[in-house]
Amino acid sequence: MTQEDEDRNADRFYNVDRVKETFRSQSSMPPPHGLHRRFARLVGRVVDSMSGFLSALVGIPILFGGIIAVIVGVLYGPLVFLLAVGTTFGFLSFYLNKKVGKSLRFGNFSLPLLIVAQVAALALAIAFFLALLVLPKLL
């Protein structure tokens, strides 16, 4: 490579307009054909502009899920509550591991090790609550 080629190659990383053009060309979608694609693009634009609002609405199912977990705990006892919460956390960790992949948090350990650690922590929590339930009867 000549010096001019090396300068041009290095310049492509520092030229903001060229980087924007590269990103724009990679993310551009083909023009929509047909009514269903135009509708999908319209819905995509609406959802994209409301993404902050929609992410704030995610808290509502979490709130109702917590209330349902408490009701299940009251009706069926603390062991079923801990089992339901542990299962929920297990499925969430499995989903996040599949979705996020090798991010900073999930890339450090293997999935089986994370699940075993979670089961051990849940067993300790169950043992603690059982001790709290049995201890007054023993004393």
N, C-alpha and C positions, 0 to 999 in steps of 0.2 A: 504494500500500500504506500502511496505517496503521501507526503505531508498534507497536501490539499485534501485528499480523501479522508485522512484521519481527522482533520479539522472539521470537515463537513459531517463526518460521523459523530464527532463529539458535540457539534453544534445542534444536532437534532434533539439532544436531551435538554439543552438549555434554551432552545427557542420555544417560547410559550405558545405562540400561534401554531407552530407545527405540531406540538404535542396535543393541543386542543383539536386540531384538524384530524389527527390520528385517532383520538378517542371518539370524535364525532363520527368518523367513517366506520369505526368498529361497532358503534351502538346504533347506527341508523337502521331502521326497519324498512323493508320493501313497502311500497305503497299498497294500501289495502285494496283488495279486489273482492267485490261481492258485499252484500248487505251485512252478513254476519261478521265479517272482519272489520268493517267500519264501526259496527256496534261494539265489538270487542275493544277496539282502539279508544272509542269514546268512554266506555266504562273504565278502561285502564287509566285514562287521563283523569277522570273524576276520582277514582280510588287513589291515584298518586297524589293528587292535590289535597286529599283529605286523610292522608296516611297518619299524620299526627293525631288527628281527632279519633281515628279508628284505633290507633294503638292505645289511646287513653281509655277507650271503651272496653279494652281487654280486661281491665280491672273488675268490671261488673261480673263476668262469669267466675273470676277468681273469688270474689266476695261471696257469691252464692254457693260456690263449691265449698268454701270454708264453713258456711252456715250449714250446708247439708252434711258435712263431715262431723260437725258438732252434734247435730240431731241424731245421726247414726251412732255416735258415741254415747249419747244419752239413752237411746233406745236399746242398744245391744251391748253396751259396756265398753270399758276402756281398751280391752284387747282388740276388739273389732275396729275401734277408732284408730289405734296404732297400726293395725294391719292395713286399713284403708289408706292412711296417710303414707305409710311406708311403700305400699304398692304404687301410689300416685307418684311419689318421689322416684321410685325405681323406673317407672315408665317415662317420666320426664327426663331422667338422666340418660336412659337409652335413646330416647328421641333426640335429645340435644347432642349426644355423641354422634348419632347418625347425621344430624343436620349440620352441626358445626364442624365436626371432623377433628382435624389436628390443629385446633386453635391453641391459645396459650394455656387454657385450663384443662381441656380434654386431651391434649397431646402428651401430657406428662405421664399418664398411667394407662394401662390397658383396661379395656372395658370389663373383663372378668374380675380384675382386681378391684375396680370401683364398685362392682355389684357385691362382691364378697365383703368389702369394707362397709357398704351400706347395710347389708344384712346383719353384720356384727354390731354395728351401731344401733340398729333397730332392736336387736336382741338385748343389748344393754339397756335401752330405754324401756323395753317391756319388763325386764327384770327389776329396774328401778321402780316402776309404777306398781308392779306386783308387791315389792317390798313395802311400798307405802300403803298398799291395801291390807296386807297381812300383818304388818307391824303393830297397829293398834289392837288387833285381836289377840296377839301374843302377849302384849303388855297388860 
